[in-house]
Structures are given as C-alpha cells and as structure tokens.
Amino acid sequence: MRVLGLMSGTSADGVDAVLAAFSGPPRRPRWRLLSRAGVPYPDDLRQRLIAAGQGQPIQAADVIELGEALTEVQAAAARACDPNGSAQLVGCHGQTLWHRPPQGERRGSSWQLLQGPLLAQLLQRPVVFDFRAADLALGGQGAPLVPAADAALLPAIGGWRALLNLGGIANLTLLPPQAGPDRTAAVQGWDCGPANTLLDLAAAQFSAGERRFDADGAWAAQGQVDEALVQRWLQEPYLQQAPPKSTGRELFGQPDLQRRLRELEAAADRRDQRLEPADALATLTAFTAAVVAQDLARGPAVLELLVAGGGARNATLMAELRLRCRGLQLRALAELGIGESDREALAFALLAWWHHHGVSGSLPSVTGAAQPAVLGVCAHPSL
C-alpha cells in the first residue's frame, strides 16, 4: 500500500513529505521510500504559528484562517511528493500549537492544528490525523510517537541502538539489542529538551531577523562556551525528570530564551565582559548536546547513536555531541536510507497504515499510557 506521510515539527519551518510503500506483517513491515519533498511555510505563516505556539493571544477568527493556510501548505507538500496521486492513504501530523503533558491527577492534552476533512477533500484521499488524542485519553503523554515506528522499521543490532532527532526539540528512541539479556526489554523514548527552538530564536534575535537559523553552526563556532552555565542548566526540573516525558515551545520558547540570555549577560558582566552573540549561540548549542549526553548516561549503555532532523546539518552541534557522547558510534540516520528530514514523515505514514489495519501505534513504555491504542482519526473525501 502506498501511503503519504506529512510532518511539520516544533521548528515550524515547513512540511516534510514522504511517499512510502508498506506490505507484510505490521510489526515488521517491508517498506520502501519512494519519494520525498519539502515545502517551507511562507514567512508570515511561520511567524504566526511560532507566536501561537508560544502562547501569544490569538482571536478565534485568526485560528480558523491559520488552520486553513496551514492545511493548504500540507496539501502542496503532498502534491510535490506525489504529483501523480498514487498514494491510497495520507498520514498527517499537523502543527503542534500547544502541548500539555499529564501532571499528577490532571490529564494531558495536545493541539495539532489541521483541518483534516479539508485536506482529505483537497487531496481526494483518506487522511488520518489527530494521532495524539487516543494516547492522551489513556493517561499517556501523547508523545513521542515516532519510537514505535523506529522499532518497526529499523533492524536490531548487537547492542542498544539510539536514534536522536534534532528538530525543534531533541528526542531519543532506545531500541533493545537483537540478542542477550536485554533483547526482550521494552523500547524506550522521550523528549530530552531543546534543540533548534532556542538556537533559531537566538539567531533571529541577534541578526535582527535577517537569519532564521545558525547555518551549519558557523556563528556558534566563533564563540566560547560558558560551561558553568551549561552544567547549571542541566539541573533544571524537566531535565532531571525521568521518562515518560514530553515538551515543546510552551517550555522551551521565547520566554525561556530570554531568561537564559539574561543569565549569560550576568555571567559576562561578572567577568567585566560584554555578551557576544557567538558566545551565547555556542553555549546554547553546547547545552543541547549536553542534555542529550546526560540522558544517554542515565539509560542502558548505547552502542550506536543515529542522528536525524535539521540539527544534523549543524556541524558545531554534531561536534559537541561527539565530544560529550564518548564511547559510542555516532553517525547520520541517512546512512541507513532514511534522510535527516524523512524519519518523522515516514513514521506518520506508518502510523496511518497501522490505523488502516486497526493496529495499535502507541507504546505505553514510551508514553506512559494505560494500554496501547490505535492512533488517529480518519477523514474521507466526499465523492
């Protein structure tokens, strides 16, 4: 079956699309990645999505228009990836505007903006969307959902294998080894903390909006890391919290960046220095890598770390990861045939295929839900 997967992550920079073919047993399917495409959000739409995702007040009429505009870009990405309309099904994550993990007796909730029926009508294909709600209703985090797909699509190796996505948020999947006492262990996964959210916001602020991100980490490479601040930040409550856990811009957004910049400025003042943008970016980049390294150190010993997401193109961030994650092999997920922007779109294609077959797509070992669930709601086009 040919399935389109559409994904827009916390960075809110656009839509990644893949066309994949799935067949065989659901838990270990045969799969091929047939094509891929990426469509950026127009600047105005991106800014409005980021503002809404950081809690800026928005009128109901604007939410409707935002949802329509976003859905049209999702449709454009689908057409760019599958111009002949060969897909029989579409899996679309939508754009997360707000994510509230469960806390105590309070259940979690998550808002992925998308007009699913409109997308189905535009593409004339069934669209599976709203993937997080069923897991949240069962007491889970509703995220991350990609680890289940990682376990199904990637083979086990001789030791624990980790997959790191460096999108807006850094998240990890840990896959058990193919043999030995841990071979029956549960798949693990969680959101580590910030990746590109703080880096992109800082680059835009320091460049007065001329740069949307620090290309290749070149700006950060010119600066000096404030290691004392990095180590202090690592003690923050979310970063010390044990999984299951998930997060987003509501915690690591513009207000969080401003707090960290104030702390960097205060540290520079104590040294009778002025805070340089390169030093701030170097410290934020090192912080992202340090968060990942801290999380890896708490779990089972990992043999290999596969990296995907936009942050995999940041040479300075990758160098910091190699420095801080010693003792394991670090390489790009692209070496296994899944490009750095393909992994999450491919995962939501698989989740849609699972939905079509009535197969559960969530892992309670990752989300903390009471039980697995078939994920998503399917919208069909009108004939």
C-alpha positions as a printed NumPy array, in Angstrom:
array([[  0.   ,   0.   ,   0.   ],
       [  1.289,   3.465,  -0.877],
       [  0.985,   5.995,   1.939],
       [  1.945,   9.671,   2.124],
       [  3.396,  10.934,   5.406],
       [  3.331,  14.66 ,   6.226],
       [  5.192,  16.16 ,   9.168],
       [  5.807,  19.645,  10.498],
       [  7.784,  19.746,  13.722],
       [  8.359,  22.184,  16.553],
       [ 10.676,  24.309,  14.43 ],
       [  7.619,  25.209,  12.307],
       [  9.775,  25.82 ,   9.249],
       [  7.656,  23.852,   6.778],
       [  6.294,  20.455,   5.826],
       [  8.344,  17.314,   5.137],
       [  6.596,  14.763,   2.937],
       [  7.457,  11.179,   2.018],
       [  5.715,   8.613,  -0.161],
       [  6.274,   5.095,   1.141],
       [  5.095,   1.605,   0.271],
       [  4.259,  -0.832,   3.099],
       [  3.446,  -4.518,   2.945],
       [  3.775,  -7.669,   5.005],
       [  3.44 ,  -8.111,   8.779],
       [  2.513,  -4.81 ,  10.502],
       [  5.085,  -5.057,  13.29 ],
       [  7.953,  -5.75 ,  10.908],
       [  6.738,  -4.48 ,   7.536],
       [  8.555,  -4.489,   4.275],
       [  8.91 ,  -0.873,   3.242],
       [ 10.318,   1.335,   0.524],
       [ 10.726,   5.088,   0.497],
       [  9.57 ,   6.091,  -2.988],
       [  9.899,   9.882,  -2.971],
       [ 10.324,  12.866,  -0.715],
       [  9.637,  16.602,  -0.808],
       [  9.831,  19.629,   1.451],
       [  7.693,  22.762,   1.272],
       [  8.587,  25.719,   3.527],
       [  5.957,  27.759,   5.272],
       [  5.658,  31.343,   3.994],
       [  7.415,  33.674,   6.428],
       [  4.185,  35.269,   7.662],
       [  2.559,  31.894,   8.332],
       [  5.647,  30.634,  10.129],
       [  5.781,  33.678,  12.386],
       [  2.096,  33.361,  13.257],
       [  2.492,  29.66 ,  14.059],
       [  5.502,  30.293,  16.283],
       [  3.724,  33.132,  18.087],
       [  0.658,  30.969,  18.73 ],
       [  2.872,  28.101,  19.853],
       [  4.483,  30.336,  22.459],
       [  1.192,  31.426,  23.998],
       [  0.617,  34.739,  22.236],
       [ -3.125,  35.559,  22.371],
       [ -4.962,  34.884,  19.128],
       [ -8.557,  35.52 ,  18.114],
       [-10.832,  32.663,  17.094],
       [-11.206,  34.022,  13.559],
       [ -7.423,  34.052,  13.19 ],
       [ -7.191,  30.433,  14.353],
       [ -9.587,  29.423,  11.562],
       [ -7.561,  31.294,   8.946],
       [ -4.319,  29.873,  10.342],
       [ -5.691,  26.337,  10.121],
       [ -6.825,  26.856,   6.53 ],
       [ -3.478,  28.303,   5.445],
       [ -1.54 ,  25.533,   7.145],
       [ -3.736,  22.832,   5.602],
       [ -3.165,  24.281,   2.129],
       [  0.626,  24.075,   2.611],
       [  0.234,  20.46 ,   3.757],
       [ -1.676,  19.757,   0.542],
       [  1.033,  21.468,  -1.516],
       [  3.691,  19.288,   0.099],
       [  1.64 ,  16.164,  -0.619],
       [  1.291,  17.113,  -4.292],
       [  5.005,  17.915,  -4.573],
       [  5.883,  14.493,  -3.18 ],
       [  3.225,  12.525,  -5.074],
       [  2.368,  14.521,  -8.216],
       [  0.592,  11.544,  -9.822],
       [ -1.661,  10.985,  -6.815],
       [ -0.6  ,   7.38 ,  -6.383],
       [ -0.993,   7.331,  -2.579],
       [ -4.016,   5.464,  -1.265],
       [ -3.809,   6.997,   2.2  ],
       [ -2.312,  10.063,   3.891],
       [ -0.976,  10.368,   7.437],
       [ -0.623,  13.982,   8.603],
       [  0.651,  15.11 ,  11.986],
       [ -0.446,  18.754,  11.677],
       [  1.306,  21.578,  13.506],
       [  1.559,  21.473,  17.281],
       [  0.371,  24.762,  18.779],
       [  0.376,  23.67 ,  22.415],
       [  1.294,  20.527,  24.301],
       [  0.33 ,  19.941,  27.935],
       [  1.713,  16.675,  29.337],
       [ -0.2  ,  14.966,  32.156],
       [  0.748,  16.125,  35.613],
       [ -0.475,  14.485,  38.793],
       [ -4.216,  13.909,  38.523],
       [ -4.53 ,  16.279,  35.583],
       [ -4.73 ,  14.54 ,  32.22 ],
       [ -2.625,  15.711,  29.318],
       [ -3.805,  17.465,  26.186],
       [ -2.232,  18.453,  22.879],
       [ -3.342,  20.629,  19.961],
       [ -2.149,  19.746,  16.463],
       [ -3.593,  22.38 ,  14.147],
       [ -5.001,  20.89 ,  10.926],
       [ -8.296,  20.808,   9.079],
       [ -8.261,  17.093,   8.352],
       [-11.501,  16.902,   6.323],
       [-10.343,  19.846,   4.19 ],
       [ -7.017,  18.107,   3.493],
       [ -8.866,  14.92 ,   2.515],
       [-11.024,  16.93 ,   0.127],
       [ -8.07 ,  18.807,  -1.376],
       [ -6.15 ,  15.573,  -1.989],
       [ -9.148,  13.328,  -2.689],
       [ -7.603,  10.758,  -0.387],
       [ -8.451,   9.497,   3.115],
       [ -6.405,  11.405,   5.705],
       [ -5.502,  10.038,   9.139],
       [ -4.747,  12.844,  11.619],
       [ -5.083,  13.758,  15.336],
       [ -2.676,  10.972,  16.277],
       [ -2.034,  12.005,  19.881],
       [ -5.552,  12.164,  21.34 ],
       [ -6.146,   8.449,  21.935],
       [ -2.91 ,   8.012,  23.883],
       [ -3.628,  11.145,  25.94 ],
       [ -7.118,   9.841,  26.765],
       [ -5.462,   6.699,  28.172],
       [ -3.289,   8.757,  30.511],
       [ -0.246,   8.903,  28.25 ],
       [  1.935,  11.793,  27.185],
       [  0.703,  11.561,  23.596],
       [  4.367,  11.914,  22.614],
       [  6.793,  10.954,  21.336],
       [  5.061,   8.642,  18.858],
       [  7.958,   8.007,  16.493],
       [  9.721,   5.353,  18.658],
       [  7.096,   2.748,  17.747],
       [  7.859,   3.339,  14.073],
       [ 11.612,   3.226,  14.717],
       [ 11.233,  -0.202,  16.288],
       [  9.209,  -1.478,  13.337],
       [ 11.328,  -0.039,  10.526],
       [ 14.91 ,  -0.49 ,  11.772],
       [ 16.661,  -3.78 ,  12.499],
       [ 18.121,  -4.544,  15.892],
       [ 21.903,  -4.695,  16.274],
       [ 24.275,  -6.322,  18.745],
       [ 23.667,  -3.697,  21.436],
       [ 21.265,  -0.917,  22.351],
       [ 20.737,   1.427,  19.399],
       [ 19.699,   5.061,  19.969],
       [ 18.043,   7.405,  17.491],
       [ 18.24 ,  11.12 ,  18.112],
       [ 16.019,  13.629,  16.355],
       [ 17.327,  17.188,  16.463],
       [ 14.252,  19.141,  15.459],
       [ 12.835,  21.996,  17.471],
       [ 13.024,  19.619,  20.422],
       [ 15.634,  16.885,  20.875],
       [ 14.102,  13.454,  21.403],
       [ 15.537,   9.98 ,  21.807],
       [ 14.491,   6.436,  20.939],
       [ 16.332,   3.484,  22.503],
       [ 15.948,   0.142,  20.694],
       [ 16.845,  -3.114,  22.504],
       [ 19.588,  -5.38 ,  21.12 ],
       [ 18.891,  -8.403,  18.932],
       [ 20.409, -10.845,  21.436],
       [ 21.399, -11.087,  25.074],
       [ 19.51 , -10.463,  28.311],
       [ 18.07 ,  -7.124,  27.112],
       [ 16.603,  -8.467,  23.86 ],
       [ 13.095,  -8.595,  25.395],
       [ 13.365,  -5.172,  27.021],
       [ 10.818,  -2.516,  26.094],
       [ 11.524,   0.219,  23.591],
       [ 12.265,   3.5  ,  25.341],
       [ 11.809,   7.069,  24.159],
       [ 11.268,  10.606,  25.427],
       [ 11.747,  14.297,  24.686],
       [ 15.137,  15.348,  26.053],
       [ 14.836,  19.14 ,  25.875],
       [ 15.554,  21.996,  23.473],
       [ 17.371,  21.602,  20.168],
       [ 16.643,  24.114,  17.415],
       [ 13.914,  26.101,  19.172],
       [ 16.318,  28.169,  21.273],
       [ 19.052,  28.228,  18.62 ],
       [ 16.738,  29.507,  15.892],
       [ 15.139,  32.124,  18.127],
       [ 18.564,  33.345,  19.254],
       [ 19.905,  33.553,  15.687],
       [ 16.852,  35.564,  14.623],
       [ 17.162,  37.903,  17.609],
       [ 20.893,  38.541,  17.243],
       [ 20.573,  39.134,  13.492],
       [ 17.521,  41.406,  13.831],
       [ 15.507,  38.883,  11.846],
       [ 17.954,  38.511,   8.971],
       [ 18.79 ,  34.888,   9.879],
       [ 16.211,  32.213,  10.648],
       [ 18.863,  29.824,  11.979],
       [ 22.617,  29.472,  12.509],
       [ 23.567,  27.772,   9.231],
       [ 25.978,  24.884,   9.842],
       [ 26.557,  26.252,  13.358],
       [ 29.087,  28.679,  11.849],
       [ 28.143,  31.538,  14.174],
       [ 28.318,  29.361,  17.29 ],
       [ 31.703,  28.022,  16.15 ],
       [ 33.157,  31.524,  16.627],
       [ 32.144,  31.694,  20.29 ],
       [ 33.188,  30.343,  23.677],
       [ 31.006,  28.02 ,  25.748],
       [ 30.073,  29.052,  29.292],
       [ 30.412,  25.537,  30.697],
       [ 29.436,  26.572,  34.219],
       [ 26.046,  27.771,  32.963],
       [ 25.571,  24.64 ,  30.864],
       [ 26.12 ,  22.481,  33.934],
       [ 23.745,  24.624,  35.994],
       [ 21.028,  24.465,  33.353],
       [ 21.3  ,  20.671,  33.298],
       [ 19.906,  20.621,  36.86 ],
       [ 16.568,  22.183,  35.855],
       [ 13.441,  20.187,  36.823],
       [ 12.378,  18.995,  33.364],
       [ 15.899,  17.88 ,  32.51 ],
       [ 16.123,  15.907,  35.756],
       [ 12.672,  14.354,  35.309],
       [ 12.55 ,  10.653,  34.499],
       [ 10.612,   9.441,  31.445],
       [  7.903,   9.294,  30.305],
       [  8.116,  12.958,  29.436],
       [  7.409,  15.284,  26.53 ],
       [  7.726,  19.   ,  25.92 ],
       [  7.705,  21.798,  23.348],
       [  7.761,  25.559,  22.826],
       [  5.49 ,  26.068,  25.823],
       [  8.551,  25.275,  27.977],
       [ 11.49 ,  25.943,  25.645],
       [ 10.359,  29.001,  23.698],
       [ 10.97 ,  32.745,  23.614],
       [ 10.495,  33.408,  27.373],
       [ 12.942,  30.609,  28.175],
       [ 15.479,  32.024,  25.726],
       [ 15.249,  35.466,  27.313],
       [ 15.869,  34.003,  30.768],
       [ 18.955,  32.173,  29.545],
       [ 20.279,  35.249,  27.75 ],
       [ 19.884,  37.275,  30.955],
       [ 21.904,  34.652,  32.811],
       [ 24.572,  34.724,  30.105],
       [ 24.72 ,  38.518,  30.283],
       [ 25.05 ,  38.418,  34.072],
       [ 27.89 ,  35.906,  33.8  ],
       [ 29.64 ,  38.113,  31.231],
       [ 29.204,  41.156,  33.499],
       [ 30.898,  39.307,  36.356],
       [ 33.865,  38.828,  34.05 ],
       [ 33.739,  42.535,  33.088],
       [ 32.89 ,  41.483,  29.551],
       [ 30.105,  42.071,  27.076],
       [ 27.996,  39.127,  25.972],
       [ 28.818,  38.33 ,  22.365],
       [ 26.142,  36.677,  20.203],
       [ 28.625,  33.981,  19.168],
       [ 29.255,  33.103,  22.839],
       [ 25.51 ,  32.86 ,  23.517],
       [ 24.976,  30.612,  20.498],
       [ 27.989,  28.477,  21.398],
       [ 26.628,  27.965,  24.91 ],
       [ 23.09 ,  27.184,  23.726],
       [ 24.484,  24.705,  21.191],
       [ 26.621,  23.003,  23.832],
       [ 23.596,  22.917,  26.156],
       [ 21.559,  20.974,  23.584],
       [ 24.327,  18.381,  23.232],
       [ 24.83 ,  18.198,  26.996],
       [ 21.125,  17.493,  27.587],
       [ 21.293,  14.538,  25.194],
       [ 24.526,  13.236,  26.717],
       [ 23.071,  13.477,  30.227],
       [ 20.008,  11.473,  29.206],
       [ 22.069,   8.806,  27.449],
       [ 24.264,   8.404,  30.518],
       [ 21.229,   7.513,  32.643],
       [ 19.992,   4.671,  30.473],
       [ 21.395,   1.371,  29.213],
       [ 24.806,   1.567,  27.549],
       [ 24.238,   2.545,  23.934],
       [ 26.382,   1.108,  21.153],
       [ 25.311,   3.434,  18.34 ],
       [ 23.633,   6.843,  18.045],
       [ 21.876,   7.635,  14.757],
       [ 21.099,  11.334,  14.248],
       [ 18.31 ,  12.875,  12.158],
       [ 16.477,  16.201,  11.947],
       [ 17.605,  19.67 ,  10.944],
       [ 20.189,  19.789,  13.726],
       [ 22.112,  17.007,  11.982],
       [ 23.203,  19.684,   9.471],
       [ 24.692,  21.812,  12.265],
       [ 28.4  ,  20.903,  12.302],
       [ 29.03 ,  22.658,  15.627],
       [ 26.179,  20.814,  17.322],
       [ 27.379,  17.497,  15.902],
       [ 30.913,  18.217,  17.139],
       [ 29.536,  18.941,  20.629],
       [ 27.629,  15.657,  20.556],
       [ 30.76 ,  13.724,  19.64 ],
       [ 32.642,  15.467,  22.437],
       [ 30.009,  14.79 ,  25.087],
       [ 28.777,  11.334,  23.987],
       [ 32.048,   9.467,  24.09 ],
       [ 32.145,   5.683,  23.888],
       [ 29.512,   5.192,  21.197],
       [ 29.414,   5.296,  17.422],
       [ 27.678,   8.416,  16.133],
       [ 26.506,   8.608,  12.529],
       [ 23.71 ,  10.014,  10.38 ],
       [ 20.474,   8.07 ,  10.043],
       [ 20.721,   8.885,   6.331],
       [ 23.361,   6.154,   6.059],
       [ 20.523,   3.652,   6.56 ],
       [ 18.463,   5.162,   3.74 ],
       [ 16.241,   7.463,   5.816],
       [ 17.15 ,  11.081,   5.168],
       [ 17.503,  13.57 ,   8.011],
       [ 14.104,  15.133,   7.145],
       [ 12.376,  11.818,   6.302],
       [ 12.212,   9.973,   9.605],
       [  9.181,  11.625,  11.213],
       [  7.176,  11.907,   7.982],
       [  7.87 ,   8.21 ,   7.35 ],
       [  6.749,   7.419,  10.896],
       [  3.384,   9.131,  10.397],
       [  2.923,   7.318,   7.1  ],
       [  3.411,   4.06 ,   9.022],
       [  1.075,   5.178,  11.822],
       [ -1.602,   5.895,   9.203],
       [ -1.046,   2.431,   7.684],
       [ -1.388,   0.885,  11.129],
       [ -4.619,   2.849,  11.66 ],
       [ -5.942,   1.478,   8.352],
       [ -5.244,  -2.082,   9.562],
       [ -6.54 ,  -1.485,  13.097],
       [ -3.08 ,  -1.979,  14.614],
       [ -2.051,  -0.082,  17.746],
       [  0.55 ,   2.605,  17.162],
       [  1.478,   3.697,  20.681],
       [  3.971,   2.239,  23.143],
       [  2.999,   2.545,  26.825],
       [  6.705,   2.028,  27.682],
       [  7.317,   5.384,  25.954],
       [  4.189,   7.452,  26.602],
       [  3.113,   6.008,  29.953],
       [ -0.427,   5.273,  28.727],
       [ -2.503,   2.585,  30.428],
       [ -2.546,   0.472,  27.261],
       [ -1.689,   0.638,  23.558],
       [ -4.177,   2.276,  21.195],
       [ -4.983,   2.567,  17.509],
       [ -3.981,   6.156,  16.823],
       [ -5.627,   8.799,  14.69 ],
       [ -8.947,   9.814,  13.197],
       [ -9.66 ,   9.187,   9.504],
       [-11.347,  11.803,   7.316],
       [-12.666,  10.681,   3.93 ],
       [-13.209,  12.951,   0.935],
       [-16.745,  13.497,  -0.3  ],
       [-17.469,  11.711,  -3.566]])
